Amino acid sequence: MSFGRHPAPPDADPPDAAPVPAFRHPERHPVAVFVRHGMLPIELGIVHRLFGRARSAAGEPLYEVVTCTVEPGEVRTDADVSVNVRHGPEALAQARTVLVPASHEADEAYTHGRLPADLAGALAYVRPGTRLASICTGAFVLASAGLLDGRPATTHWTAGDRFRALFPKVRFDPDVLYVDDGDVLTSAGVASGVDLCLHMVRRDHGSAVANDVARRTVVPPHRDGGQAQFVRRPVPEPAVSTTARARAWALTRLHEPLALRDLAACESMSVRTFTRRFRDEVGMSPGQWLTVQRVERARQLLEDTDLAVDRIAADAGFGTAASLRQHMQAALGVSPSAYRRTFRAEGGGAAA
């Protein structure tokens, strides 16, 4: 078997029989969704809904989507329902695009970085030149097949440490919603499958078609920033500390200008000694730590209050809205107003 220019997964035997046609409309782009036990129904629905909604200017469907699995039949999900999948892996041989959604049942137990024999055998049907994409931890499958070696890729941020450990050759990016590396694409958590599918529609048929799909599905055609904005990153407290009093003091005064000498004075240390011990204990400089805490304070105020952005900038210690925007863009990839639109359940709040 060959994935184009990529190495074949281990233990994969090429199919020796002509597949029975799974796609009935040769004029449409054939998309195969390869599911496994433990699949997330929402991810299957995302692919069918978004590609299924894409229409030409004449109103004709542009894609045909088929679901397939290792062995046709009932496939367990992570909910209290199962899905009856009629097509086996032969459908992969007929697809121009193959998407691999997550399986919490399989991916969360991944400890080896090697494809099981039945999965490798199924993927042997994929033809050279087929576009491959993953949603969420479906990236573990592509990485285990060697398809991501030397490439940029992403997956759900909670699986990032495990992904890095298993696949050190992959250039893992934990902050983005999806990565497009040409013939192989990966996306982050569940909802980023929406971003990925819309991106592929946009790449295939242009913005007008993708925007129409987004409007019909009532989702934004493009989301600002990446998954960094969804990750809480509180600075951990060290097990043994000699600068805790200074940190506690600073957290009650984030809205004030805080000089390094003031923090050092809280611990009756010289600036040099305080800086060295702070970095040893916290893993970053006092200035970096203050910026992280101020960004977290701004996030909390944007989510939980209707305060104007100027006021939030002042309360978090950034002084001006322009400074707050700069720091949030650098840390999270989004502006304060975009962050508020994403996380305020009731809308509202002032725009930046």
GUVO-190302 format. One line per field, with one value per residue: chain; residue in one letter; x, z, y of N, C-alpha, C, O in turn. Coordinates in steps of 0.1 Angstrom, whole numbers. Layout:
GUVO-190302
mol c(A  ...)
type c(A  ...)
nxx c(X  ...)
nzz c(Z  ...)
nyy c(Y  ...)
caxx c(X  ...)
cazz c(Z  ...)
cayy c(Y  ...)
cxx c(X  ...)
czz c(Z  ...)
cyy c(Y  ...)
oxx c(X  ...)
ozz c(Z  ...)
oyy c(Y  ...)
END
This chain:
GUVO-190302
mol c(A  A  A  A  A  A  A  A  A  A  A  A  A  A  A  A  A  A  A  A  A  A  A  A  A  A  A  A  A  A  A  A  A  A  A  A  A  A  A  A  A  A  A  A  A  A  A  A  A  A  A  A  A  A  A  A  A  A  A  A  A  A  A  A  A  A  A  A  A  A  A  A  A  A  A  A  A  A  A  A  A  A  A  A  A  A  A  A  A  A  A  A  A  A  A  A  A  A  A  A  A  A  A  A  A  A  A  A  A  A  A  A  A  A  A  A  A  A  A  A  A  A  A  A  A  A  A  A  A  A  A  A  A  A  A  A  A  A  A  A  A  A  A  A  A  A  A  A  A  A  A  A  A  A  A  A  A  A  A  A  A  A  A  A  A  A  A  A  A  A  A  A  A  A  A  A  A  A  A  A  A  A  A  A  A  A  A  A  A  A  A  A  A  A  A  A  A  A  A  A  A  A  A  A  A  A  A  A  A  A  A  A  A  A  A  A  A  A  A  A  A  A  A  A  A  A  A  A  A  A  A  A  A  A  A  A  A  A  A  A  A  A  A  A  A  A  A  A  A  A  A  A  A  A  A  A  A  A  A  A  A  A  A  A  A  A  A  A  A  A  A  A  A  A  A  A  A  A  A  A  A  A  A  A  A  A  A  A  A  A  A  A  A  A  A  A  A  A  A  A  A  A  A  A  A  A  A  A  A  A  A  A  A  A  A  A  A  A  A  A  A  A  A  A  A  A  A  A  A  A  A  A  A  A  A  A  A  A  A  A  A  A  A  A  A  A  A  A  A  A  A  A)
type c(M  S  F  G  R  H  P  A  P  P  D  A  D  P  P  D  A  A  P  V  P  A  F  R  H  P  E  R  H  P  V  A  V  F  V  R  H  G  M  L  P  I  E  L  G  I  V  H  R  L  F  G  R  A  R  S  A  A  G  E  P  L  Y  E  V  V  T  C  T  V  E  P  G  E  V  R  T  D  A  D  V  S  V  N  V  R  H  G  P  E  A  L  A  Q  A  R  T  V  L  V  P  A  S  H  E  A  D  E  A  Y  T  H  G  R  L  P  A  D  L  A  G  A  L  A  Y  V  R  P  G  T  R  L  A  S  I  C  T  G  A  F  V  L  A  S  A  G  L  L  D  G  R  P  A  T  T  H  W  T  A  G  D  R  F  R  A  L  F  P  K  V  R  F  D  P  D  V  L  Y  V  D  D  G  D  V  L  T  S  A  G  V  A  S  G  V  D  L  C  L  H  M  V  R  R  D  H  G  S  A  V  A  N  D  V  A  R  R  T  V  V  P  P  H  R  D  G  G  Q  A  Q  F  V  R  R  P  V  P  E  P  A  V  S  T  T  A  R  A  R  A  W  A  L  T  R  L  H  E  P  L  A  L  R  D  L  A  A  C  E  S  M  S  V  R  T  F  T  R  R  F  R  D  E  V  G  M  S  P  G  Q  W  L  T  V  Q  R  V  E  R  A  R  Q  L  L  E  D  T  D  L  A  V  D  R  I  A  A  D  A  G  F  G  T  A  A  S  L  R  Q  H  M  Q  A  A  L  G  V  S  P  S  A  Y  R  R  T  F  R  A  E  G  G  G  A  A  A)
nxx c(8  4  6  6  34  42  53  41  18  27  25  6  -15  -19  -51  -67  -89  -113  -130  -165  -186  -191  -198  -222  -224  -206  -200  -196  -175  -159  -162  -149  -157  -140  -147  -144  -149  -162  -165  -173  -205  -211  -189  -190  -215  -208  -191  -208  -229  -217  -202  -222  -240  -228  -231  -232  -232  -255  -270  -264  -254  -221  -204  -202  -208  -197  -199  -176  -160  -138  -149  -180  -211  -225  -213  -199  -205  -195  -217  -251  -260  -256  -241  -251  -231  -227  -207  -176  -139  -133  -145  -127  -109  -121  -124  -117  -112  -104  -116  -107  -123  -123  -118  -127  -126  -105  -84  -78  -66  -43  -10  13  19  17  0  -28  -32  -56  -65  -44  -46  -71  -66  -49  -63  -65  -58  -29  -23  -47  -65  -61  -75  -79  -100  -99  -86  -82  -59  -40  -42  -33  -7  4  5  27  23  25  51  77  60  39  13  -18  -38  -63  -59  -57  -46  -21  4  7  6  29  49  46  50  75  86  68  58  44  17  2  -17  -33  -64  -67  -45  -33  -16  -13  -18  -24  -43  -50  -69  -80  -98  -132  -152  -136  -135  -156  -144  -123  -136  -151  -129  -118  -138  -138  -113  -116  -137  -140  -147  -173  -190  -183  -190  -218  -224  -218  -236  -260  -258  -256  -232  -201  -182  -155  -133  -119  -85  -69  -69  -57  -70  -89  -78  -71  -45  -33  -6  13  16  47  61  78  83  97  89  63  48  52  40  13  8  11  -10  -32  -29  -29  -39  -23  8  36  67  98  115  97  83  105  111  90  98  120  144  172  170  182  186  160  149  163  155  127  124  135  116  90  94  95  102  97  84  72  55  37  25  12  -7  -21  -33  -49  -66  -79  -92  -111  -126  -137  -153  -171  -182  -198  -181  -165  -140  -118  -120  -115  -89  -76  -82  -69  -43  -31  -33  -41  -66  -55  -30  -39  -52  -29  -15  -33  -36  -11  -8  -31  -41  -63  -85  -97  -125  -132  -127  -146  -170  -169  -170  -189  -219  -244  -240  -236  -217  -190  -176  -142)
nzz c(0  -5  6  -14  -15  10  37  40  64  92  89  69  44  9  -7  -25  -41  -64  -54  -44  -58  -38  -40  -58  -75  -98  -107  -85  -58  -41  -7  20  52  77  103  137  165  193  183  179  176  169  154  131  121  116  93  73  73  66  42  28  24  5  -25  -61  -83  -98  -81  -77  -58  -46  -33  -24  4  22  48  63  77  95  95  82  98  131  148  178  197  216  230  240  219  188  156  125  101  67  48  41  43  17  5  9  -12  -33  -27  -29  -9  24  56  90  119  155  181  212  226  214  209  233  247  235  234  221  195  171  144  148  134  120  115  100  78  67  60  40  17  8  -18  -36  -36  -25  -6  28  61  95  125  156  179  160  146  157  143  117  123  134  111  99  84  92  98  101  94  99  124  143  172  196  224  250  245  238  251  252  225  215  228  217  190  181  157  145  138  161  167  192  193  172  153  131  108  76  54  27  12  34  63  96  126  156  186  189  178  160  138  123  114  99  78  65  56  38  19  11  0  -21  -37  -34  -16  -17  -19  4  24  19  28  55  63  59  78  100  113  120  91  94  121  146  157  175  191  214  229  242  262  296  314  341  362  377  412  430  447  469  483  482  474  475  490  478  453  460  471  448  432  442  434  407  390  395  387  389  402  399  420  441  444  452  476  492  500  513  499  477  444  424  437  443  417  406  424  420  393  394  410  398  370  351  344  367  354  331  344  356  333  323  345  343  318  323  342  327  309  326  334  309  303  324  331  322  317  301  275  278  306  316  307  323  349  348  346  323  314  289  263  239  246  260  239  223  240  244  218  213  232  230  204  196  197  224  221  202  218  239  225  219  243  260  272  271  252  247  264  258  227  215)
nyy c(-12  23  57  78  98  90  68  34  22  1  -35  -36  -49  -49  -44  -71  -73  -60  -31  -28  -4  25  51  69  90  102  127  143  153  127  119  102  92  79  59  47  24  39  64  99  111  137  146  130  140  166  165  153  172  197  193  182  203  219  236  241  270  266  252  225  196  194  176  141  122  95  71  49  19  -3  -29  -35  -27  -25  3  14  44  73  80  71  57  38  35  23  12  9  5  -9  -8  -6  16  36  34  46  72  108  125  117  116  113  110  115  89  84  61  46  64  77  57  52  42  34  43  30  16  -6  -39  -44  -19  -8  -24  -17  10  6  6  32  54  66  101  108  132  136  140  149  150  164  140  122  126  110  86  93  101  78  63  73  95  121  127  150  170  199  198  194  187  179  201  189  164  169  166  138  133  146  130  105  109  122  132  148  181  196  218  234  255  262  262  245  228  232  213  209  180  167  173  185  189  206  204  191  210  223  208  218  243  232  217  237  252  234  232  259  260  243  253  280  312  321  298  284  303  304  278  281  300  286  267  281  289  306  317  319  316  337  337  309  276  283  302  289  275  272  285  287  298  273  268  266  237  242  273  306  330  334  352  376  372  368  393  408  399  411  436  440  460  482  500  479  475  458  460  465  441  425  437  429  404  409  409  413  427  411  386  380  378  356  335  336  329  303  290  295  292  312  347  374  395  383  365  384  394  372  367  391  389  367  378  398  381  369  391  399  377  376  400  432  453  480  478  495  500  474  470  488  478  453  460  468  493  508  502  496  485  463  449  443  426  405  396  386  366  350  351  365  394  415  421  401  378  382  380  353  340  351  342  355  375  409  436  458  468  464)
caxx c(0  11  -1  13  49  44  55  30  18  32  16  -5  -15  -27  -63  -65  -101  -119  -141  -178  -188  -198  -203  -231  -225  -192  -197  -194  -162  -162  -156  -151  -155  -136  -150  -140  -156  -159  -166  -182  -215  -211  -179  -196  -225  -202  -187  -220  -237  -211  -199  -235  -246  -221  -238  -227  -241  -267  -277  -261  -244  -207  -198  -209  -202  -200  -193  -171  -153  -130  -158  -194  -220  -227  -201  -202  -202  -193  -230  -259  -265  -246  -243  -250  -222  -229  -196  -163  -128  -132  -149  -115  -102  -129  -126  -107  -109  -107  -115  -107  -127  -117  -124  -122  -124  -92  -73  -74  -58  -31  3  23  22  18  -13  -32  -31  -68  -66  -35  -51  -82  -61  -42  -72  -64  -50  -19  -28  -59  -64  -63  -77  -83  -107  -95  -75  -80  -45  -32  -41  -24  7  8  8  38  19  27  65  83  50  31  0  -23  -48  -69  -48  -56  -39  -9  16  8  9  44  57  45  53  85  90  58  60  31  13  -10  -24  -42  -77  -64  -33  -34  -2  -15  -26  -27  -48  -53  -77  -79  -109  -144  -158  -126  -139  -163  -134  -115  -144  -153  -117  -116  -148  -133  -101  -120  -147  -140  -153  -188  -196  -180  -198  -231  -225  -217  -249  -271  -255  -256  -219  -192  -174  -141  -132  -106  -75  -68  -74  -50  -80  -98  -69  -67  -31  -28  8  13  24  58  59  85  84  102  84  48  42  53  30  0  7  10  -23  -42  -25  -26  -43  -13  22  43  81  105  120  86  81  116  110  80  105  133  155  177  163  190  183  145  146  168  146  114  125  137  103  79  97  95  106  85  76  64  44  27  17  2  -17  -30  -41  -60  -76  -87  -101  -122  -135  -144  -163  -180  -187  -201  -172  -159  -127  -109  -120  -109  -75  -71  -83  -60  -30  -25  -34  -50  -72  -45  -20  -46  -53  -16  -11  -42  -33  2  -10  -43  -44  -76  -87  -106  -139  -135  -128  -158  -181  -168  -172  -201  -231  -255  -236  -234  -203  -186  -166  -129)
cazz c(0  -5  7  -22  -12  24  39  43  79  94  88  60  32  -1  -10  -37  -48  -68  -44  -49  -57  -27  -44  -69  -83  -103  -110  -72  -51  -31  6  29  66  83  117  145  177  202  176  184  166  164  143  119  116  110  79  64  72  59  28  21  21  -5  -38  -72  -86  -103  -70  -76  -48  -50  -27  -19  16  26  60  62  89  93  92  82  109  142  154  190  198  230  235  243  206  179  142  116  90  56  39  46  39  2  1  9  -25  -42  -22  -32  4  35  70  102  132  168  188  225  230  209  209  247  252  226  242  213  183  160  139  149  121  112  110  89  66  62  54  28  5  4  -30  -37  -40  -18  5  41  71  108  134  170  181  148  142  162  133  107  128  135  98  94  74  97  101  95  89  110  126  155  177  208  233  261  241  232  257  248  211  214  233  208  177  182  144  140  142  167  170  201  195  161  151  121  100  62  49  14  10  48  72  109  133  170  193  181  169  150  126  115  107  89  67  58  50  26  9  6  -9  -33  -45  -31  -4  -19  -16  19  31  18  37  69  66  60  90  111  120  114  81  99  135  149  166  175  203  226  236  250  272  308  317  353  365  389  424  433  460  480  478  490  468  475  496  468  443  466  472  434  426  447  429  392  384  398  382  399  399  404  434  451  446  459  489  499  505  519  490  466  431  418  444  441  403  405  431  413  381  399  416  389  357  343  351  374  344  323  353  358  321  323  354  339  307  329  348  316  304  336  333  296  303  336  334  311  318  288  274  285  321  318  305  335  360  346  347  310  312  277  255  228  252  262  226  219  248  241  205  214  241  226  190  194  203  235  216  197  229  246  216  219  256  267  269  268  243  255  266  248  217  215)
cayy c(0  36  69  88  98  87  54  26  18  -13  -47  -33  -57  -43  -52  -79  -74  -47  -27  -25  11  31  64  68  102  104  141  149  150  117  121  91  94  66  59  36  22  50  77  110  113  151  148  124  149  178  162  151  184  208  189  179  216  227  236  249  282  260  245  211  192  194  165  130  118  81  66  35  15  -15  -40  -30  -32  -15  10  21  58  77  83  59  52  32  38  12  16  -1  4  -13  1  -5  29  45  34  54  86  118  130  108  122  104  116  109  79  84  47  41  74  80  45  51  43  27  50  21  12  -20  -46  -43  -5  -6  -31  -9  22  2  9  46  56  77  113  111  142  130  150  143  158  161  130  114  128  99  76  98  101  64  58  80  106  135  129  162  180  206  192  197  178  185  205  180  153  174  160  124  133  149  119  93  113  134  137  157  195  198  231  232  267  266  254  235  229  227  210  204  168  162  184  181  200  206  198  187  220  228  201  228  252  224  213  249  255  226  237  272  257  236  260  295  317  322  285  281  312  299  266  286  307  276  259  290  290  316  311  319  320  344  330  294  270  288  310  280  268  279  283  293  294  265  272  256  229  249  287  317  342  333  364  387  369  370  407  414  395  421  450  439  472  492  497  471  475  446  463  464  426  420  442  420  392  414  404  422  424  400  374  377  374  343  326  336  320  289  285  296  288  324  359  381  403  373  361  394  395  360  369  402  384  358  387  404  371  367  402  398  366  376  414  440  464  484  472  504  497  461  472  495  469  442  465  471  508  512  492  492  476  450  442  438  414  393  390  379  354  341  352  372  407  414  420  387  369  384  374  339  334  357  334  364  386  422  440  469  463  471)
cxx c(9  2  6  28  52  46  42  30  23  21  4  -4  -24  -40  -61  -78  -107  -130  -154  -181  -196  -204  -211  -232  -211  -189  -194  -181  -165  -155  -159  -148  -152  -137  -146  -149  -152  -160  -175  -192  -215  -201  -184  -206  -219  -198  -198  -227  -230  -207  -212  -243  -240  -228  -231  -236  -254  -275  -274  -252  -230  -199  -207  -202  -207  -193  -188  -163  -145  -138  -172  -202  -221  -214  -206  -198  -199  -206  -238  -266  -253  -250  -241  -243  -223  -217  -183  -152  -126  -136  -137  -108  -109  -129  -114  -103  -113  -106  -116  -111  -121  -124  -119  -119  -110  -81  -68  -66  -45  -18  15  27  24  3  -16  -33  -44  -70  -57  -40  -62  -76  -52  -50  -70  -54  -40  -26  -41  -56  -69  -65  -82  -91  -103  -84  -75  -66  -36  -31  -32  -10  12  12  20  35  22  42  71  73  45  18  -5  -33  -54  -58  -46  -48  -25  4  18  12  24  52  57  50  63  89  80  60  46  29  1  -20  -35  -54  -75  -51  -36  -20  -4  -24  -29  -31  -52  -61  -76  -92  -122  -149  -149  -128  -147  -154  -127  -124  -148  -141  -115  -126  -143  -122  -105  -128  -149  -148  -168  -195  -195  -189  -213  -234  -226  -231  -260  -270  -255  -243  -211  -184  -159  -141  -119  -98  -75  -73  -67  -60  -89  -90  -67  -53  -26  -14  8  21  35  55  66  87  90  97  69  42  42  42  16  -2  4  -4  -34  -40  -22  -29  -33  0  30  58  87  110  109  83  93  116  100  87  118  145  160  170  169  186  168  143  151  159  132  114  127  124  92  81  97  99  94  77  67  52  33  19  7  -9  -27  -38  -53  -70  -85  -97  -113  -131  -143  -155  -174  -186  -191  -192  -167  -145  -116  -108  -113  -94  -69  -71  -73  -45  -23  -26  -43  -55  -63  -35  -27  -48  -40  -13  -20  -39  -21  0  -20  -46  -57  -76  -97  -121  -142  -136  -141  -170  -181  -173  -183  -213  -243  -251  -232  -219  -199  -175  -153  -127)
czz c(0  -3  -1  -19  2  26  43  58  80  93  79  48  22  -4  -23  -45  -52  -59  -51  -47  -45  -30  -57  -78  -87  -105  -97  -66  -40  -18  14  43  73  98  124  158  187  196  183  174  160  153  130  113  110  96  69  62  63  44  20  18  10  -18  -48  -74  -92  -93  -69  -65  -53  -44  -25  -8  20  39  58  75  85  89  93  93  119  148  167  190  213  237  237  230  198  165  133  103  79  49  47  41  24  -3  1  -4  -35  -39  -27  -19  14  48  80  114  144  172  202  231  226  212  223  253  244  235  233  201  171  156  142  135  113  107  99  76  59  54  42  15  0  -8  -29  -42  -33  -7  18  52  84  116  148  171  170  142  146  151  122  111  129  122  92  85  79  101  94  91  102  111  140  159  189  218  245  258  237  238  252  233  208  218  223  195  176  168  139  146  148  171  179  201  184  160  141  114  86  56  35  13  23  57  85  116  148  176  184  172  159  137  117  107  96  77  59  50  37  15  3  -4  -22  -43  -42  -19  -5  -15  -1  27  31  27  51  72  67  73  102  120  113  103  84  113  138  158  165  188  216  235  245  261  284  311  330  356  378  400  427  446  471  475  488  485  467  480  486  457  448  467  458  428  431  442  414  385  386  390  393  394  405  418  445  454  455  474  498  506  512  512  481  453  424  424  442  427  401  411  425  401  384  403  406  375  347  351  358  364  335  332  355  345  320  332  350  327  313  336  338  310  313  335  320  296  313  338  321  310  304  287  280  300  324  317  317  347  360  346  334  306  301  270  244  234  255  249  221  227  246  228  205  222  235  211  186  201  215  231  210  208  236  238  217  232  265  263  265  259  252  256  255  239  218  203)
cyy c(12  47  80  87  94  72  47  23  4  -23  -45  -42  -51  -51  -59  -80  -61  -43  -25  -10  15  44  63  80  106  119  149  145  139  119  109  95  80  66  46  35  33  64  87  113  128  153  141  134  161  176  161  164  194  205  187  192  223  225  245  261  277  253  230  207  190  182  153  124  104  78  52  32  2  -27  -35  -36  -21  -10  17  36  61  81  70  54  46  36  26  16  5  -4  0  -4  2  9  39  45  42  69  95  125  120  116  112  112  109  97  79  70  42  51  77  69  43  52  38  35  41  16  -3  -26  -43  -28  -2  -13  -23  3  18  4  24  48  67  90  117  122  135  141  143  154  154  150  120  115  117  88  80  97  87  58  64  92  120  137  141  172  187  199  196  186  185  189  196  168  157  168  146  123  136  137  108  97  124  139  147  171  199  212  231  244  269  257  243  238  224  225  204  192  162  174  178  193  197  199  197  198  225  220  209  237  244  221  226  254  247  229  250  269  251  244  275  299  318  309  282  291  309  287  271  292  296  268  268  289  301  310  311  323  327  335  315  288  275  296  302  272  276  275  290  289  286  270  261  249  236  263  296  330  343  346  375  384  372  385  413  411  405  435  450  452  484  489  490  470  462  448  462  449  421  425  434  408  396  409  415  418  412  387  370  372  360  332  325  327  306  282  284  292  300  336  365  389  394  368  371  395  384  363  381  397  375  367  394  394  369  379  403  388  370  390  421  453  467  479  482  502  484  462  478  485  458  447  468  486  512  500  487  483  462  442  436  425  402  387  382  366  344  341  358  385  405  413  407  377  370  378  359  333  340  350  343  375  398  425  450  463  471  479)
oxx c(20  -9  11  34  63  42  33  41  22  9  -6  7  -35  -39  -54  -79  -105  -139  -155  -178  -207  -214  -207  -239  -205  -178  -190  -176  -173  -142  -171  -137  -161  -129  -144  -156  -140  -156  -183  -189  -218  -203  -181  -206  -224  -201  -198  -231  -236  -210  -214  -251  -246  -231  -225  -247  -264  -286  -281  -242  -229  -189  -219  -190  -219  -181  -195  -160  -146  -134  -177  -200  -219  -205  -215  -189  -200  -206  -232  -276  -241  -261  -231  -248  -219  -215  -181  -154  -118  -132  -138  -102  -103  -135  -103  -92  -124  -95  -124  -103  -114  -136  -107  -110  -103  -71  -56  -59  -38  -16  26  39  31  -5  -8  -36  -44  -75  -60  -38  -63  -80  -49  -45  -74  -43  -42  -34  -46  -46  -80  -58  -88  -88  -103  -74  -67  -62  -26  -21  -24  -1  24  20  24  44  22  46  69  77  45  12  3  -37  -50  -49  -35  -43  -17  13  29  20  31  62  68  56  59  94  82  63  38  37  -10  -30  -44  -55  -81  -46  -40  -13  3  -36  -36  -24  -56  -59  -73  -96  -121  -150  -153  -123  -147  -156  -125  -119  -147  -142  -111  -122  -144  -120  -99  -127  -157  -156  -175  -205  -204  -195  -220  -244  -234  -236  -268  -280  -255  -244  -213  -179  -152  -147  -108  -103  -80  -80  -71  -59  -95  -97  -61  -49  -18  -10  3  32  32  48  60  92  88  101  63  31  32  36  8  -13  -4  -10  -45  -48  -14  -23  -34  3  31  61  83  110  112  81  90  119  102  82  126  155  153  165  162  183  165  135  144  156  126  105  121  121  84  72  98  100  83  65  56  41  22  7  -4  -21  -39  -50  -64  -82  -97  -108  -125  -144  -155  -166  -186  -196  -187  -195  -165  -139  -106  -97  -105  -86  -58  -61  -68  -36  -11  -19  -52  -50  -62  -31  -21  -46  -40  -8  -15  -40  -20  5  -18  -54  -62  -69  -103  -128  -153  -144  -147  -179  -192  -180  -187  -218  -251  -259  -227  -210  -205  -167  -153  -117)
ozz c(5  -9  5  -21  6  17  49  64  71  96  80  41  25  -4  -32  -54  -45  -56  -63  -37  -43  -24  -66  -88  -80  -105  -97  -69  -31  -19  16  46  73  105  118  161  188  201  191  163  149  143  120  100  100  87  59  51  54  35  9  9  5  -23  -44  -67  -91  -96  -62  -62  -64  -50  -23  -9  20  40  53  83  74  79  104  97  116  151  166  183  221  248  236  231  201  163  135  95  82  43  58  35  20  -13  -7  -8  -45  -47  -29  -18  14  51  80  120  142  168  205  239  234  217  226  263  247  242  239  196  161  165  139  125  101  96  89  65  47  43  34  4  -11  -7  -22  -51  -35  0  19  52  83  115  151  164  171  134  140  150  117  103  126  121  80  79  71  105  81  85  113  102  148  151  192  221  250  267  232  230  249  229  200  211  221  188  172  168  129  158  141  177  174  207  185  167  142  114  84  54  31  14  24  58  86  113  152  171  172  160  149  127  105  95  86  66  46  39  27  3  -9  -14  -32  -55  -48  -14  5  -8  5  37  41  34  59  83  77  78  114  132  102  105  78  116  132  167  155  195  227  247  254  269  283  312  330  354  388  398  426  455  483  464  500  490  461  475  485  452  441  464  456  421  425  445  409  375  379  386  404  383  416  426  456  465  464  483  510  516  516  518  479  452  418  417  439  425  394  406  424  399  378  400  406  367  335  363  354  365  332  326  354  346  316  329  352  326  308  335  340  307  308  336  320  290  310  346  310  303  296  298  285  306  334  325  322  354  370  347  333  297  304  271  241  227  253  249  217  221  246  226  199  218  236  206  175  210  216  237  212  207  240  243  217  233  275  252  257  257  263  251  244  242  223  202)
oyy c(12  48  90  76  94  64  53  22  -4  -21  -52  -42  -48  -63  -54  -88  -51  -51  -21  -4  10  49  56  79  114  123  160  134  142  119  106  100  72  72  36  44  36  74  83  118  130  161  147  136  166  184  167  167  200  213  190  191  233  214  255  262  284  247  223  215  185  178  155  121  101  82  44  41  -3  -34  -30  -47  -9  -17  25  40  52  86  59  48  48  41  19  24  -6  -15  5  6  10  14  49  55  46  77  90  131  115  122  102  119  99  94  76  69  35  47  79  71  34  62  38  33  45  14  -11  -19  -41  -26  5  -7  -23  6  27  5  27  42  76  89  128  121  130  151  132  166  142  152  110  107  115  82  72  94  85  49  61  97  129  148  142  183  183  195  202  178  197  180  195  161  148  164  142  115  129  134  101  88  135  151  154  172  206  219  227  243  277  247  232  249  212  235  195  193  151  184  166  204  186  188  201  196  231  223  208  239  250  224  225  259  252  229  251  276  254  244  281  291  316  310  278  286  310  286  266  290  298  264  262  288  304  299  303  333  322  328  309  295  271  296  307  265  287  263  299  277  290  277  249  254  236  265  295  341  351  350  383  394  377  390  422  419  406  444  458  455  494  478  494  465  458  439  459  446  413  417  433  404  387  404  424  407  404  377  358  362  352  322  314  319  297  271  275  288  297  335  363  390  398  367  368  397  386  360  380  402  376  364  395  397  368  377  407  390  366  391  416  463  458  478  477  502  483  456  474  485  453  439  471  490  520  489  475  473  452  430  424  416  391  375  371  355  332  333  357  388  395  406  401  368  360  372  353  323  335  352  339  385  396  419  450  454  483  486)
END
